[in-house]
Amino acid sequence: MSYRNLKAKELLTIKTLGELKAAGYQTRSIKQELRDNLIEKIKAKEMVFPGIWGYEETVIPDVERAILSMHHINLLGLRGQAKTRIARLMVNLLDEYIPVVEGSELNDDPLQPLSRYAHDRIAELGDATPIGWLHRSDRYTEKLATPDVSVADLIGDVDPIKAATLKLPYSDERTIHFGLIPRSHRCIFVINELPDLQARIQVSLFNILQEGDIQIRGFKLRLPLDIQFVFTANPEDYTNRGSIVTPLKDRIDSQIVTHYPKSIATGKKITMQEAIVKTEQKGLVKTNDLITDLIEQVAMEARESEYVDAKSGVSARMTISAYENLLSSAERRALINSEKETYVRIADLYGVVPAICGKVELVYEGEVEGPVIVAQNLIGKSIRTQFLNYFPNPEKAKKEKRGNIYKKITDWFGDGNTMEILSDLPNRDYESRLRTIDGLDDLIDELHPRLSKAEKLFMMEFALHGIAEYSLIGKKAMDTGQSFQDLVGSMFDPTKHFGEEEDEDDDDRF
């Protein structure tokens, strides 16, 4: 049986260099290892990057081509585009275990030792040299590029304490304390946010990427390091904080551009996979596809909004946080009202405003409007867009020969009626308020007759918000919920005197 066919348990029984040679072990570079294992996975029709959605036809094929080409990789994309996730999943393409000279700090290959320690050990013990085994999970190193990163951190430096302890002169290479990169020999080494790395530090990577040697304080060392480099970078960093120096960029073989989910279905898949739903919430809060579609639509509206900085992007983390906030909003209402079960509401969608505010960078106009107002407007646009998937276009309904399907509802508000849908209404009050509005019940019965009671109430509230977004009725944001009234009445409030300033609470008006 060949070495490649040995199982993990059999490998771990090999304890010496002689036993390793007898098993037929041969040195293989990490890039060749990644390539060989990728080929096996492709042939076996296995998923190479599980949990990565939306990249099946774009990014993943590019990454696979880069691995097959044995390239160093730069993943270029905006925040929240799974760049680091892809790098971490490359670990699955490594062998489960590889042999190392036991006690070596540089993961020395027993047949191709790199460090002084490994050379001396093998020269002394020969085939009796003890062998250790390194698991694939220990062959991944990740470093966030920050302005304070030094050459000593990455490459290494002379360690005066080690020199004093071992009673060695500084000229002895055994006084060197190796940095993260040499210690990642035969590993995947990831540098996140590469443009944040100072230019002089980037220069120190030139020889490692091309020739494989390093320089430490004048020591003449040639260490043929065997490393798979993966870099991540955000295009925004090129102008805001720094850039990748041209010679370094030239040494990175493949630059792969990532992107955001191109469809709501893909976005939902990511959100449902990543969101942390608490055990209590699973039994307490009932949801539906429409509410998750609305959350994903908010992200898409934000990426197109004139108030949101497109260069910064809108992270996929926004929809994940928003969905968690949505469930918590419904859970809080149920706890307040001592209810054993509740169904999500459109009112809960406005409870995700904090998640939106924390995840978008505003341009100047947006900063003037205020992040809360921008977030509320994005939710409104999301409702307006999704509304047409469930109801007739209100603008065209006015011209229908059979009559305007929304007329009964608008007439009810036109008679001077108003309706406040508060965020924390008990289920009974929520139902009674929605059923008070003439025509709203009939609208859902006509267009969506097969809904359960909870689903019907949700659609009634959704319809109310939708026709407000199409300016058939007026809507006003309050601290405790939303108020609906006749559109004209909301524009000309007879209780106000000419020239009177609005209260601060009215600043959230849509």
C-alpha positions as CSV (number, residue, x, y, z in Angstrom):
1,M,0.0,0.0,0.0
2,S,1.3,3.5,-1.0
3,Y,1.7,6.3,1.5
4,R,-1.1,8.3,-0.2
5,N,-3.5,5.4,0.6
6,L,-2.7,5.3,4.3
7,K,-5.5,6.4,6.6
8,A,-5.1,8.9,9.5
9,K,-4.9,6.3,12.2
10,E,-2.2,4.4,10.2
11,L,-0.2,7.6,9.6
12,L,-0.2,8.5,13.3
13,T,1.5,5.2,14.2
14,I,4.6,6.3,12.2
15,K,7.0,7.8,14.8
16,T,10.5,8.0,13.2
17,L,12.1,9.1,10.0
18,G,13.0,5.6,9.1
19,E,9.4,4.4,9.4
20,L,8.3,7.4,7.3
21,K,10.7,6.5,4.5
22,A,9.6,2.8,4.6
23,A,6.0,4.0,4.2
24,G,6.9,5.6,0.9
25,Y,6.5,9.2,1.9
26,Q,7.6,11.8,-0.7
27,T,7.9,15.5,-0.3
28,R,5.1,17.5,-2.0
29,S,4.7,21.3,-2.0
30,I,1.6,22.8,-0.5
31,K,0.5,24.2,-3.9
32,Q,0.8,20.8,-5.4
33,E,-1.0,19.3,-2.4
34,L,-3.9,21.8,-2.9
35,R,-4.0,21.1,-6.6
36,D,-4.0,17.3,-6.3
37,N,-6.8,17.4,-3.7
38,L,-8.8,19.9,-5.7
39,I,-8.6,17.6,-8.7
40,E,-9.9,14.7,-6.6
41,K,-12.8,16.7,-5.3
42,I,-13.8,17.9,-8.8
43,K,-13.6,14.4,-10.2
44,A,-15.8,13.2,-7.3
45,K,-18.3,16.0,-7.9
46,E,-17.8,17.2,-4.3
47,M,-18.6,20.7,-3.2
48,V,-15.3,22.5,-2.8
49,F,-16.4,25.5,-0.9
50,P,-19.5,24.5,1.1
51,G,-21.7,27.3,2.5
52,I,-20.6,29.9,-0.2
53,W,-23.6,30.9,-2.2
54,G,-23.9,33.0,-5.3
55,Y,-20.4,32.4,-6.5
56,E,-21.0,29.1,-8.3
57,E,-20.5,30.6,-11.8
58,T,-18.2,33.5,-11.0
59,V,-15.8,33.5,-8.0
60,I,-15.5,29.8,-7.2
61,P,-14.4,28.8,-10.7
62,D,-11.8,31.6,-10.7
63,V,-10.5,30.4,-7.3
64,E,-10.3,26.8,-8.6
65,R,-8.4,27.9,-11.7
66,A,-5.9,29.8,-9.5
67,I,-5.4,26.7,-7.3
68,L,-4.9,24.5,-10.3
69,S,-2.4,27.0,-11.7
70,M,-0.6,27.0,-8.2
71,H,-1.0,30.7,-7.9
72,H,-0.9,33.1,-5.0
73,I,-4.3,34.7,-4.7
74,N,-5.7,38.2,-4.0
75,L,-9.5,38.3,-3.3
76,L,-10.6,41.8,-4.1
77,G,-14.1,43.0,-3.0
78,L,-16.2,45.1,-0.8
79,R,-17.0,44.3,2.8
80,G,-19.1,41.3,3.6
81,Q,-18.4,39.3,0.4
82,A,-17.0,36.1,2.0
83,K,-13.4,36.8,1.1
84,T,-12.0,35.5,4.4
85,R,-14.5,32.6,4.5
86,I,-13.2,31.4,1.1
87,A,-9.6,31.6,2.3
88,R,-10.5,29.6,5.5
89,L,-12.3,26.9,3.5
90,M,-9.1,26.3,1.4
91,V,-7.9,24.3,4.5
92,N,-10.3,21.5,3.5
93,L,-8.1,21.0,0.4
94,L,-5.1,20.1,2.5
95,D,-4.1,16.6,3.5
96,E,-5.5,15.6,6.9
97,Y,-2.0,15.2,8.4
98,I,1.6,15.9,7.2
99,P,4.8,14.8,8.9
100,V,7.2,17.3,10.6
101,V,10.4,17.0,12.5
102,E,9.3,16.8,16.1
103,G,10.1,20.0,18.0
104,S,10.7,22.1,14.9
105,E,9.2,25.6,15.0
106,L,9.2,25.9,11.2
107,N,7.2,22.7,10.4
108,D,10.2,21.2,8.8
109,D,9.6,18.5,6.2
110,P,11.7,15.4,7.4
111,L,13.0,14.9,3.9
112,Q,13.6,18.5,3.2
113,P,14.6,20.2,6.5
114,L,14.7,23.9,6.6
115,S,15.8,25.1,10.0
116,R,19.1,24.7,11.7
117,Y,17.4,22.7,14.5
118,A,16.0,20.1,12.0
119,H,19.3,19.8,10.1
120,D,21.2,19.2,13.4
121,R,18.5,16.8,14.7
122,I,18.5,14.6,11.5
123,A,22.4,14.7,11.3
124,E,22.5,13.5,14.9
125,L,19.8,10.8,14.9
126,G,19.4,9.8,11.3
127,D,16.5,7.5,10.7
128,A,15.7,7.5,14.4
129,T,14.7,11.2,14.2
130,P,11.3,11.6,16.0
131,I,8.5,12.5,13.7
132,G,5.4,14.5,14.6
133,W,2.1,15.0,12.7
134,L,0.6,18.4,11.9
135,H,-3.2,18.5,11.3
136,R,-4.7,20.5,8.5
137,S,-6.5,22.8,11.0
138,D,-3.0,23.9,12.3
139,R,-1.8,24.8,8.8
140,Y,-3.8,28.0,8.5
141,T,-2.4,31.4,9.7
142,E,-4.3,34.6,9.4
143,K,-3.0,38.1,10.0
144,L,-5.0,41.3,9.8
145,A,-3.0,44.1,8.2
146,T,-2.9,47.0,10.6
147,P,-0.6,50.1,10.5
148,D,1.4,48.8,13.5
149,V,2.4,45.5,11.9
150,S,6.2,45.4,11.6
151,V,8.8,43.4,9.6
152,A,9.7,41.6,12.9
153,D,6.1,40.5,13.2
154,L,5.9,38.9,9.8
155,I,9.5,37.9,9.0
156,G,11.4,37.9,12.3
157,D,14.2,39.6,14.3
158,V,17.1,38.8,16.6
159,D,15.9,37.9,20.0
160,P,18.4,39.2,22.7
161,I,16.7,37.2,25.4
162,K,17.2,34.0,23.5
163,A,20.9,35.0,22.8
164,A,21.4,35.6,26.5
165,T,19.7,32.4,27.6
166,L,21.6,30.2,25.2
167,K,24.8,32.2,25.7
168,L,25.2,32.8,21.9
169,P,26.6,35.8,20.0
170,Y,24.1,37.9,18.0
171,S,25.9,36.6,14.8
172,D,24.6,33.1,15.5
173,E,21.4,32.3,13.5
174,R,20.0,30.4,16.4
175,T,19.3,33.8,18.1
176,I,16.7,34.6,15.5
177,H,13.0,34.6,16.5
178,F,11.1,33.8,13.4
179,G,7.9,35.8,12.5
180,L,4.6,34.5,11.4
181,I,5.5,33.9,7.8
182,P,8.5,31.5,8.4
183,R,6.4,29.7,11.1
184,S,3.8,29.2,8.4
185,H,6.1,27.1,6.3
186,R,4.0,24.4,4.5
187,C,0.8,26.3,5.5
188,I,-1.8,28.7,4.0
189,F,-0.9,32.3,5.1
190,V,-3.7,34.9,4.8
191,I,-3.2,38.7,5.1
192,N,-6.5,40.4,5.4
193,E,-7.0,44.0,4.2
194,L,-3.6,44.1,2.4
195,P,-3.7,47.8,1.4
196,D,-3.6,48.7,5.1
197,L,-0.1,47.2,5.4
198,Q,2.5,50.0,5.2
199,A,4.4,50.1,1.9
200,R,7.8,49.3,3.5
201,I,6.2,46.2,5.1
202,Q,4.8,45.2,1.7
203,V,8.3,45.5,0.2
204,S,9.5,42.8,2.7
205,L,7.2,40.3,1.0
206,F,8.8,40.7,-2.5
207,N,11.5,38.1,-2.1
208,I,9.3,35.7,-0.2
209,L,6.7,35.6,-3.0
210,Q,9.2,35.4,-5.8
211,E,12.5,33.8,-4.7
212,G,11.4,32.3,-1.4
213,D,14.2,33.7,0.7
214,I,14.1,36.1,3.7
215,Q,16.5,38.6,5.3
216,I,16.7,39.3,9.0
217,R,19.1,41.9,10.4
218,G,21.8,41.1,7.9
219,F,21.7,37.4,8.3
220,K,22.4,35.6,5.0
221,L,19.5,33.1,5.2
222,R,18.0,31.4,2.2
223,L,14.9,29.6,3.4
224,P,12.9,28.2,0.5
225,L,9.6,28.7,2.3
226,D,6.7,26.7,0.9
227,I,3.6,28.8,1.5
228,Q,0.3,29.4,-0.2
229,F,-0.4,33.1,0.2
230,V,-4.0,34.4,0.1
231,F,-4.6,38.1,0.4
232,T,-7.9,40.0,0.8
233,A,-8.4,43.7,-0.1
234,N,-11.2,46.2,-0.3
235,P,-11.2,48.5,-3.3
236,E,-12.2,51.4,-1.0
237,D,-8.9,51.0,0.8
238,Y,-7.0,52.0,-2.3
239,T,-8.1,55.6,-1.9
240,N,-9.0,55.9,1.8
241,R,-6.1,54.3,3.6
242,G,-3.4,52.9,1.3
243,S,-2.7,50.8,-1.7
244,I,-1.0,47.6,-2.8
245,V,2.4,48.6,-4.1
246,T,2.8,47.8,-7.8
247,P,5.8,45.3,-7.5
248,L,3.9,43.3,-4.9
249,K,0.7,43.3,-7.0
250,D,2.8,42.0,-9.9
251,R,4.0,39.1,-7.7
252,I,0.4,38.0,-6.8
253,D,-0.5,35.7,-9.6
254,S,-4.3,35.8,-9.6
255,Q,-6.6,38.6,-8.5
256,I,-10.2,37.5,-8.1
257,V,-13.0,40.1,-7.8
258,T,-15.9,39.1,-5.5
259,H,-19.5,40.6,-5.5
260,Y,-22.7,40.8,-3.6
261,P,-25.6,38.3,-4.1
262,K,-27.2,39.0,-7.4
263,S,-30.7,37.8,-6.4
264,I,-33.0,37.8,-3.4
265,A,-33.0,34.0,-3.3
266,T,-29.2,33.8,-3.0
267,G,-29.3,36.5,-0.3
268,K,-31.9,34.6,1.7
269,K,-29.8,31.5,1.5
270,I,-26.9,33.3,3.1
271,T,-29.0,35.0,5.7
272,M,-30.8,31.9,6.8
273,Q,-27.4,30.0,7.0
274,E,-25.6,32.7,9.0
275,A,-28.3,34.2,11.3
276,I,-28.3,33.0,14.9
277,V,-31.9,32.1,15.8
278,K,-32.3,31.4,19.5
279,T,-34.0,28.2,20.6
280,E,-36.8,30.2,22.3
281,Q,-37.5,32.2,19.2
282,K,-38.0,29.1,17.1
283,G,-41.1,28.1,19.0
284,L,-42.3,31.6,19.8
285,V,-42.0,33.6,16.5
286,K,-43.5,32.4,13.2
287,T,-42.2,34.0,10.0
288,N,-42.9,33.8,6.3
289,D,-41.0,34.2,3.0
290,L,-42.3,37.7,2.3
291,I,-40.7,39.2,5.4
292,T,-37.3,37.7,4.6
293,D,-37.7,38.9,1.0
294,L,-38.3,42.4,2.4
295,I,-35.1,42.2,4.4
296,E,-33.1,41.2,1.4
297,Q,-34.8,43.9,-0.7
298,V,-33.6,46.5,1.9
299,A,-30.0,45.5,1.2
300,M,-30.6,45.8,-2.6
301,E,-32.3,49.2,-2.2
302,A,-29.4,50.3,-0.1
303,R,-26.8,49.3,-2.7
304,E,-28.7,51.4,-5.3
305,S,-29.5,54.4,-3.0
306,E,-28.1,57.8,-3.7
307,Y,-27.8,58.3,0.1
308,V,-25.5,55.3,0.7
309,D,-21.9,55.3,-0.3
310,A,-21.6,52.7,-3.1
311,K,-17.8,52.6,-2.6
312,S,-18.2,51.2,0.9
313,G,-20.8,48.7,-0.1
314,V,-23.6,47.2,2.0
315,S,-22.3,44.1,3.7
316,A,-24.2,40.8,3.7
317,R,-23.9,41.1,7.5
318,M,-26.6,43.8,7.4
319,T,-29.3,41.3,6.4
320,I,-28.1,38.8,8.9
321,S,-28.2,41.3,11.7
322,A,-31.6,42.7,10.4
323,Y,-33.2,39.2,10.5
324,E,-31.9,38.6,14.0
325,N,-33.3,42.0,15.0
326,L,-36.7,41.2,13.3
327,L,-37.1,38.0,15.4
328,S,-36.1,39.8,18.6
329,S,-38.6,42.6,17.9
330,A,-41.4,40.0,17.6
331,E,-40.1,38.1,20.6
332,R,-40.1,41.2,22.7
333,R,-43.7,42.0,21.8
334,A,-44.8,38.5,22.7
335,L,-43.0,38.8,26.1
336,I,-44.5,42.2,26.9
337,N,-48.0,40.9,26.1
338,S,-47.5,37.5,27.8
339,E,-48.3,35.7,24.5
340,K,-47.1,32.1,23.9
341,E,-46.9,32.6,20.1
342,T,-46.7,35.5,17.7
343,Y,-46.5,36.1,14.0
344,V,-44.1,38.6,12.4
345,R,-45.5,42.0,11.4
346,I,-44.4,44.7,9.1
347,A,-44.1,46.8,12.3
348,D,-41.2,44.4,13.2
349,L,-39.5,45.4,10.0
350,Y,-39.0,48.9,11.5
351,G,-37.4,47.3,14.5
352,V,-34.4,46.4,12.3
353,V,-33.5,50.1,11.8
354,P,-30.5,49.9,14.2
355,A,-29.1,47.0,12.1
356,I,-29.3,49.1,9.0
357,C,-27.8,52.2,10.5
358,G,-24.8,50.3,11.7
359,K,-24.0,48.7,8.4
360,V,-24.3,51.5,5.8
361,E,-21.9,54.4,5.1
362,L,-23.8,57.6,4.1
363,V,-22.8,60.1,1.5
364,Y,-23.2,63.8,2.4
365,E,-26.9,64.1,1.5
366,G,-27.6,61.0,3.6
367,E,-25.8,62.5,6.6
368,V,-28.0,65.6,6.3
369,E,-31.1,63.4,6.2
370,G,-29.9,61.3,9.2
371,P,-29.2,57.6,9.3
372,V,-32.5,56.7,10.9
373,I,-34.5,58.5,8.2
374,V,-32.4,56.9,5.5
375,A,-33.0,53.5,7.0
376,Q,-36.8,54.1,7.2
377,N,-36.9,55.2,3.6
378,L,-35.0,52.1,2.5
379,I,-37.6,49.9,4.3
380,G,-40.3,51.9,2.6
381,K,-38.7,51.4,-0.9
382,S,-38.4,47.7,-0.1
383,I,-42.1,47.5,0.7
384,R,-42.9,49.4,-2.5
385,T,-40.9,47.1,-4.7
386,Q,-42.2,43.8,-3.2
387,F,-45.8,45.1,-3.1
388,L,-46.1,44.6,-6.9
389,N,-45.3,40.9,-6.5
390,Y,-48.6,40.5,-4.4
391,F,-50.9,43.3,-5.4
392,P,-51.9,45.2,-8.6
393,N,-50.0,48.4,-9.3
394,P,-51.9,51.2,-7.5
395,E,-51.0,53.7,-10.2
396,K,-52.6,51.5,-12.9
397,A,-55.6,50.4,-10.6
398,K,-56.9,54.0,-10.8
399,K,-57.5,53.5,-14.6
400,E,-59.2,50.1,-14.4
401,K,-62.6,50.0,-16.0
402,R,-64.0,47.6,-13.4
403,G,-63.0,50.1,-10.7
404,N,-60.2,50.9,-8.4
405,I,-59.6,47.9,-6.1
406,Y,-58.1,50.2,-3.4
407,K,-61.0,52.7,-3.5
408,K,-62.8,51.4,-0.4
409,I,-59.7,51.7,1.7
410,T,-58.8,55.2,0.5
411,D,-62.4,56.4,0.9
412,W,-62.3,55.2,4.6
413,F,-59.3,57.3,5.2
414,G,-60.8,60.1,3.1
415,D,-63.7,60.3,5.5
416,G,-61.3,61.5,8.2
417,N,-60.4,58.2,9.8
418,T,-56.9,57.5,11.0
419,M,-55.3,54.3,12.2
420,E,-52.3,53.8,14.4
421,I,-50.5,50.4,14.2
422,L,-48.3,50.3,17.2
423,S,-45.2,48.1,17.4
424,D,-46.2,46.3,20.6
425,L,-49.9,45.8,20.1
426,P,-51.3,42.5,21.5
427,N,-52.5,40.1,18.9
428,R,-56.2,40.8,19.6
429,D,-55.8,44.6,19.3
430,Y,-53.7,44.2,16.2
431,E,-56.4,42.2,14.5
432,S,-59.3,44.5,15.6
433,R,-57.5,47.6,14.3
434,L,-56.7,46.1,10.9
435,R,-60.3,44.8,10.5
436,T,-61.7,48.2,11.3
437,I,-60.4,49.6,8.0
438,D,-63.1,49.2,5.3
439,G,-62.1,47.3,2.3
440,L,-58.8,45.9,3.7
441,D,-60.3,42.6,4.6
442,D,-62.0,42.2,1.3
443,L,-58.8,43.1,-0.7
444,I,-56.9,40.2,0.9
445,D,-59.9,37.8,0.5
446,E,-60.1,38.6,-3.2
447,L,-56.4,38.4,-4.1
448,H,-55.1,35.9,-1.5
449,P,-58.1,33.7,-0.4
450,R,-56.2,30.7,1.0
451,L,-54.2,32.3,3.8
452,S,-54.3,31.3,7.4
453,K,-55.6,33.9,9.9
454,A,-52.1,35.0,10.9
455,E,-50.9,35.2,7.3
456,K,-54.0,37.2,6.3
457,L,-53.4,39.8,9.1
458,F,-49.8,40.1,8.0
459,M,-50.9,40.7,4.4
460,M,-53.5,43.3,5.5
461,E,-50.7,45.2,7.3
462,F,-48.4,44.8,4.3
463,A,-51.2,46.1,1.9
464,L,-51.7,49.1,4.2
465,H,-48.0,50.0,4.1
466,G,-47.9,49.3,0.3
467,I,-50.7,51.7,-0.7
468,A,-49.1,54.3,1.6
469,E,-45.8,53.9,-0.3
470,Y,-47.7,54.5,-3.5
471,S,-49.2,57.7,-2.0
472,L,-52.8,56.6,-1.9
473,I,-52.9,57.3,1.8
474,G,-50.6,59.1,4.1
475,K,-48.2,57.5,6.6
476,K,-46.3,59.0,9.5
477,A,-43.6,57.4,11.7
478,M,-44.1,57.7,15.4
479,D,-41.8,56.5,18.3
480,T,-44.3,53.7,19.0
481,G,-45.3,52.7,15.5
482,Q,-46.9,54.0,12.3
483,S,-49.9,56.3,11.9
484,F,-52.0,56.1,8.7
485,Q,-54.4,58.8,7.5
486,D,-55.8,60.5,4.4
487,L,-53.0,61.7,2.2
488,V,-54.3,65.3,1.9
489,G,-55.0,65.4,5.7
490,S,-51.4,64.3,6.4
491,M,-50.1,67.1,4.2
492,F,-52.3,69.9,5.6
493,D,-52.9,69.4,9.3
494,P,-55.7,71.7,10.3
495,T,-54.6,71.6,14.0
496,K,-51.4,73.5,13.0
497,H,-51.2,77.2,12.6
498,F,-49.4,78.7,9.6
499,G,-45.6,79.0,10.2
500,E,-45.7,76.8,13.3
501,E,-42.6,74.5,13.5
502,E,-43.0,70.7,13.7
503,D,-42.3,69.0,16.9
504,E,-39.1,67.0,17.1
505,D,-41.1,63.8,17.0
506,D,-42.3,64.7,13.5
507,D,-38.8,64.7,12.1
508,D,-39.3,61.0,11.2
509,R,-42.0,61.8,8.7
510,F,-41.7,59.9,5.4
